[in-house]
Amino acid sequence: MMFKIQRRPTRLALFNRWAQYFFLFVGVFALSYCAFVLGDRWGFQAYQTRQFERALKDAQMSARAHPQPAPSPPTSQEDADRVRAENPPIKVVPGSLLGRIEISSIGLAAMVMEGINDKTLRLAVGHIPGTPIPGQQGNVGLAAHRDTFFRGLRNVHKDDEIILTTLYRSYRYRVDSTQIVEPEDIKVLAPTADDFLTLVTCYPFYFVGPAPRRFIVRAHRISE
């Protein structure tokens, strides 16, 4: 009678086996984390959109019940300076909901929150502190990640329309230009006498790791 000799696995075989288990665990964990992040973002956007639509409907009903005359637009630089002096920047709480941005040409519709910290940009488009909030006169700055809400900016073109909606009214902008700048180039967010919208995201869009430059979309506000 012959007995089959059981050979103990070599160290290399054991290493390969445990390496397979390790990478399988890492892969499952990475997929689970991505699913959690995507689900969290989608759930937040869906919930905030419902809340915003409800509040917007209430605000519109109140406006119809108590109409207010629309302010006359400034006609000169002196008038613009006076308007800004009479309407100083409004301080908003970080993380508060400000409105919604829509760019139909690239299929973008997302809620806008105050701030550009990691949590805010993970869930929404962020309003850049220090710039006018949507609806105020001047250069409104918004930012988002290139691999989430602002990924479609790579396909934006001159004359595309952007709509910013707040609880008070909607503001329409038309794209003037796009440009690529260095991260420290903050003059794109400089105050302006006229009403502009500046969108900021990282560049290149498909760069692996922290992107070295910034992609800028500049748009001017158009009359209603």
C-alpha positions in Angstrom: 0.0 0.0 0.0 1.4 3.4 -1.0 0.8 6.5 1.0 0.7 9.9 -0.6 3.0 12.3 1.1 1.4 15.6 2.0 3.8 18.4 1.3 3.7 21.5 3.4 3.2 24.7 1.4 6.4 26.7 0.9 6.8 30.2 2.3 6.4 31.7 -1.2 3.1 29.8 -1.6 1.9 31.0 1.8 2.9 34.6 0.9 1.1 34.5 -2.4 -2.1 33.1 -0.8 -2.1 35.8 1.9 -1.3 38.4 -0.6 -4.4 37.4 -2.6 -6.5 37.6 0.5 -5.1 41.0 1.3 -5.7 42.5 -2.1 -9.2 41.0 -2.2 -9.9 42.7 1.1 -8.5 46.0 -0.2 -10.5 45.8 -3.4 -13.8 45.0 -1.5 -13.1 47.8 0.9 -12.3 50.3 -1.9 -15.5 49.4 -3.8 -17.6 49.6 -0.6 -16.1 53.0 0.2 -16.8 54.3 -3.3 -20.3 53.0 -3.1 -20.8 54.7 0.3 -19.4 58.1 -1.0 -21.6 58.0 -4.1 -24.7 57.0 -2.2 -24.1 59.6 0.5 -23.7 62.3 -2.2 -26.7 61.2 -4.1 -28.8 61.0 -1.0 -27.7 64.4 0.2 -28.4 66.0 -3.2 -31.9 64.4 -3.4 -32.9 65.4 0.1 -31.6 69.0 -0.2 -33.3 69.3 -3.6 -36.6 68.3 -2.2 -36.2 70.7 0.7 -35.1 73.5 -1.6 -38.1 73.0 -4.0 -40.5 73.1 -1.0 -38.9 76.2 0.4 -38.8 77.8 -3.1 -42.5 77.1 -3.6 -43.3 78.7 -0.2 -41.1 81.8 -1.1 -42.8 82.2 -4.4 -46.3 82.1 -2.8 -45.2 84.7 -0.3 -43.8 86.9 -3.0 -47.1 86.8 -4.9 -49.0 87.6 -1.8 -46.7 90.5 -0.9 -45.1 91.8 -4.1 -42.1 94.1 -3.8 -40.9 96.5 -6.5 -37.7 95.4 -8.3 -34.7 97.6 -7.5 -33.3 99.6 -10.4 -30.0 98.4 -11.8 -27.0 100.7 -11.3 -26.2 102.8 -14.4 -22.7 104.0 -13.6 -19.6 103.1 -11.7 -20.6 105.5 -8.9 -24.0 103.9 -8.7 -22.4 100.5 -8.5 -20.1 101.6 -5.7 -23.1 103.0 -3.8 -25.1 99.8 -4.2 -22.2 97.8 -2.9 -21.7 100.2 0.1 -25.4 99.9 0.9 -25.4 96.1 0.5 -22.3 94.8 2.3 -21.4 91.1 2.0 -23.7 88.9 3.8 -22.1 86.5 6.3 -23.5 83.0 6.0 -22.8 79.9 8.2 -20.4 77.4 6.7 -22.3 74.4 5.3 -25.6 76.3 4.9 -27.6 75.8 1.7 -27.4 78.8 -0.7 -29.2 77.6 -3.8 -28.8 75.5 -7.0 -26.6 75.8 -10.1 -27.7 74.4 -13.4 -25.8 74.2 -16.7 -28.1 72.3 -19.1 -25.5 72.1 -21.9 -23.4 69.7 -19.8 -26.2 68.1 -17.7 -25.2 69.8 -14.4 -27.8 70.4 -11.7 -26.4 70.6 -8.1 -27.1 72.3 -4.8 -24.7 75.0 -3.7 -23.5 75.2 -0.1 -21.3 77.7 1.8 -17.7 76.9 2.1 -15.0 74.8 0.3 -13.9 72.4 3.0 -13.6 68.7 2.2 -17.0 67.7 3.6 -18.8 70.5 1.6 -17.1 69.7 -1.7 -17.8 66.0 -1.2 -21.6 66.6 -1.0 -22.2 69.8 -3.1 -20.8 72.7 -5.1 -19.1 75.1 -2.7 -19.4 78.9 -2.5 -16.0 80.4 -2.1 -15.9 82.5 1.1 -15.0 86.1 0.6 -16.9 86.4 -2.7 -20.5 87.7 -3.0 -23.1 85.1 -2.4 -25.4 84.2 -5.3 -27.7 87.2 -5.9 -25.3 89.8 -4.6 -23.5 92.2 -6.9 -20.0 91.4 -8.0 -17.9 88.3 -8.8 -19.5 85.2 -7.3 -17.1 82.3 -6.9 -18.1 78.6 -6.9 -15.9 75.6 -6.7 -16.3 71.8 -6.9 -14.2 68.7 -7.6 -13.2 67.9 -11.1 -14.2 64.2 -10.6 -17.7 65.0 -9.3 -20.0 68.0 -10.0 -17.6 70.0 -12.2 -16.4 67.1 -14.3 -18.6 68.3 -17.1 -16.9 71.7 -17.2 -14.4 70.2 -19.7 -17.2 70.4 -22.2 -18.5 73.8 -21.5 -18.4 76.4 -24.3 -18.6 80.1 -24.8 -22.2 81.4 -24.7 -23.5 78.4 -22.7 -26.1 79.5 -20.1 -25.7 79.0 -16.4 -28.6 79.5 -14.0 -28.2 80.2 -10.3 -31.4 79.8 -8.3 -31.9 81.1 -4.8 -35.0 81.3 -2.6 -35.4 84.9 -3.8 -35.0 84.6 -7.6 -33.1 83.0 -10.4 -30.0 84.6 -12.0 -28.9 83.8 -15.5 -25.3 84.0 -16.7 -23.6 83.5 -20.1 -20.2 81.9 -20.4 -17.5 84.3 -21.7 -14.4 82.3 -21.5 -12.4 79.4 -20.0 -8.8 79.4 -18.9 -6.2 77.4 -17.0 -4.3 79.1 -14.2 -1.9 78.2 -11.4 -3.4 77.5 -8.0 -2.0 80.7 -6.5 -3.5 82.8 -9.2 -6.4 84.3 -7.3 -7.0 87.4 -9.4 -9.8 85.5 -11.2 -11.8 86.0 -7.9 -11.0 89.7 -7.7 -14.0 92.0 -7.0 -15.8 93.4 -10.0 -18.2 96.3 -10.6 -20.3 94.2 -12.9 -22.0 90.9 -12.0 -19.8 87.9 -12.9 -19.8 84.2 -12.0 -16.5 82.3 -11.7 -16.4 78.5 -11.5 -13.2 76.9 -10.3 -12.1 73.2 -10.4 -8.8 71.3 -10.6 -7.0 70.6 -13.8 -6.2 68.3 -15.7 -9.5 66.6 -15.4 -8.0 63.1 -15.6 -4.9 63.7 -13.6 -4.1 61.1 -11.0 -3.5 62.6 -7.6 -3.6 66.3 -6.6 -4.0 68.2 -9.8 -1.3 70.9 -10.4 -3.5 73.6 -12.0 -7.0 75.2 -12.0 -9.6 75.3 -14.7 -11.7 78.5 -14.7 -15.0 79.3 -16.3 -16.0 83.0 -16.4 -19.6 84.1 -17.1 -21.4 87.4 -17.0 -24.9 88.0 -15.7 -27.5 88.7 -18.3 -30.8 90.5 -17.9 -33.9 88.6 -17.0 
